[in-house]
């Protein structure tokens, strides 16, 4: 910036009214809020997907299923097939000592 430009910018800054500067910040914030509110939709968003009767798609085996194909998760569906598969699952060890069984 040249000296002449700097001098003009400084003189303009000196001539500004401090009360006007203090009023501009709230006005700018109100304008931003009004602009944002005008962009919002007034209609309700569409409903999400309807839940199915069986979350695992009846693919659980002994009470577990793999939603991503790798990580097993507990199946908590209430359909008849899933309830029967959970019943096939081995019961927990009663004394806390389970034999090492490969599945």
Secondary structure as GFF3:
##gff-version 3
##sequence-region A 1 103
A	DSSP	alpha_helix	3	15	.	.	.	ID=ss1
A	DSSP	alpha_helix	18	39	.	.	.	ID=ss2
A	DSSP	beta_strand	64	65	.	.	.	ID=ss3
A	DSSP	beta_strand	73	74	.	.	.	ID=ss4
A	DSSP	alpha_helix	80	88	.	.	.	ID=ss5
###
